[in-house]
């Protein structure tokens, strides 16, 4: 088992990595430890590494995008299923997509077109949601001005 549990585990399609780099940087800048597969080193049993970090994380951010909701996103859906089962699931949307069947009942926070500004309300809403998941207390210091509606 790993030496310390991460605050946040990030589940996403590898092709979206560059889009998520600013989110990881912003969360780490405010003190959260974030684990994502960019941390997997050579010679590592990567499936075991992912499983240990996924199961031990206090919050699992699942990034829904055109890629992750598509046919090639089955690993993301598998990680999301596990996170939902253990109560750590926090969805975000990188694109105008509907989360896959079974994941739409939890409001996905919109980060489409977010460029990394840590004062942007979209990011601050994610930061609050992460803090809420980790502490178990409702934190809404930066609510979105207009709740984004589900896509029909």
NORLIN-V161888 format. One record per helix or strand of 2 or more residues. SS is the DSSP state (A for helix, B for strand). FROM is the first residue (numbers start at 0). LEN is the number of residues. If there is no record, write none. Layout:
SS:FROM:LEN, SS:FROM:LEN
This chain:
B:7:4, A:13:16, B:33:2, A:36:3, A:45:11, B:58:6, A:65:4, A:70:16, B:88:5, B:108:2, A:120:15
